[in-house]
Amino acid sequence: MCAASNIGVTLKLFAELIEIAKPHAAAMHRTAPQQIEHWAWLGKAVEENPELSVPFTQDTPLAVEKVKEGSLTEYPFSSK
């Protein structure tokens, strides 16, 4: 989420979706609304990049942040 659009909006969600999100949110140290927002962003990224695998799409934001902080290490590919 971009800092300039960090304004909350009230949405009506199905109670079932909130209940489904709760254990996932707890595992990822998020609130249920944050988990649902995460799923929405991931779904958008997957739809915009159908040629990429879901795990690759999930890992890309983490890799970007690691590059920004300088803690990303090169993956050693093996040649057979």
C-alpha positions in Angstrom: 0.0 0.0 0.0 1.3 3.4 -0.8 1.7 5.8 2.1 -0.4 8.5 0.5 -3.4 6.2 0.3 -3.2 4.9 3.9 -6.8 5.9 4.6 -9.1 3.3 6.0 -12.4 2.4 4.2 -15.2 0.4 5.8 -16.2 -2.7 3.8 -18.9 -5.2 4.5 -17.4 -8.7 4.3 -18.9 -12.1 4.8 -18.5 -13.3 8.3 -17.3 -16.6 6.9 -14.4 -14.9 5.1 -13.3 -13.2 8.3 -13.4 -16.5 10.2 -11.4 -18.2 7.4 -8.8 -15.3 7.6 -8.3 -15.5 11.4 -6.0 -18.5 11.7 -4.0 -17.4 8.6 -3.7 -13.9 10.1 -2.5 -15.3 13.5 0.1 -17.4 11.8 1.4 -14.4 9.9 1.1 -11.9 12.8 -1.6 -9.9 11.0 -5.1 -8.9 11.9 -7.9 -10.6 10.0 -8.5 -7.4 7.9 -4.8 -7.2 7.1 -4.8 -10.8 6.0 -7.8 -10.2 3.7 -6.0 -7.1 2.3 -2.9 -9.3 1.8 -5.0 -11.9 -0.1 -6.5 -9.1 -2.3 -3.1 -7.7 -3.2 -1.7 -11.2 -4.0 -4.8 -12.0 -6.1 -4.3 -8.7 -8.0 -0.6 -9.5 -8.6 -1.4 -13.0 -9.8 -4.0 -11.8 -12.2 -1.7 -9.2 -13.6 1.2 -11.7 -14.0 -0.4 -15.0 -15.2 2.9 -16.2 -16.6 4.5 -16.3 -13.1 3.9 -19.0 -10.5 2.0 -18.0 -7.3 5.0 -18.8 -5.1 7.2 -16.5 -7.2 4.6 -13.8 -7.0 4.3 -14.2 -3.2 8.1 -14.0 -2.8 8.7 -11.0 -5.0 7.7 -8.3 -2.5 10.0 -9.9 0.1 12.9 -9.9 -2.4 12.3 -6.3 -3.3 12.5 -5.3 0.4 15.7 -7.4 0.9 17.3 -5.6 -2.0 16.3 -2.2 -0.5 18.0 -3.1 2.8 21.0 -4.7 1.2 20.4 -8.2 2.7 19.7 -10.2 -0.4 22.2 -12.8 -1.3 22.7 -14.3 -4.8 21.2 -17.7 -5.3 23.9 -20.3 -6.3 22.5 -22.1 -9.3 24.1 -25.5 -10.0 25.1 -26.4 -13.5 24.7 -30.0 -14.4 
